[in-house]
Amino acid sequence: EAGVVQSPRYKIIEKKQPVAFWCNPISGHNTLYWYRQNLGQGPELLIRYENEEAVDDSQLPKDRFSAERLKGVDSTLKIQPAELGDSAVYLCASSFLGGPGNTIYFGEGSWLTVV
Amino acid sequence: GQQVMQIPQYQHVQEGEDFTTYCNSSTTLSNIQWYKQRPGGHPVFLIQLVKSGEVKKQKRLTFQFGEAKKNSSLHITATQTTDVGTYFCAGGSASNTGKLIFGQGTTLQVKP
């Protein structure tokens, strides 16, 4: 069974440029998460979807970040415009809420460097 | 808001020594999960604890959930070089089903 797939794996952009990340969750998982992980820190939740609905976006910087999950499957996370402080790993994860304890399965991450 | 703290932040041990990392939440948790992240990799689920006072073992790893469901620990017996990585605890909010708050992790280095 395929895991959570993310692209691109690596992205280097200049500040003020836009960037988008894509995520395909594990088949059958109705909950999708976007986390941001800074170097030496734990993952920080940006947004959580249950099916198509964003049920927790309290940590998403809405002035420059946006996300969507059309049809309740794939999701994109966009940053526009990017700032130097946005350099981090953006992790997508999915889970089957209602399964054993809501175990989260992470993708390999999209490594963003803003210069 | 809910916070999850882990100590220590770093630990260097000689191969064969034991290792323990501690996790503390500011609020009561519904469950606690532990993840391992290898250098350059992504977090990988290890285990989940749900019951007050629960203890689970995976080979050389022992996980505990506190009686008050606000703290947890991971103990590794006789570390090996393959244990190198960062160990994260993640607390499930008792009031918000599905929300997990991650600690900042404990990075383990094992000297052969």
Interface residues (C-beta under 8 A of the other chain):
Chain A: T31 Y35 G40 Q41 G42 P43 E44 L45 R48 E50 V55 D56 L91 S95 L97 P100 G101 N102 T103 I104 Y105 F106 G107 E108 G109
Chain B: V4 Q6 N31 Q33 G41 H42 P43 V44 F45 Q48 V50 F88 A90 G92 N96 T97 G98 K99 L100 I101 F102 G103 Q104 G105 T107
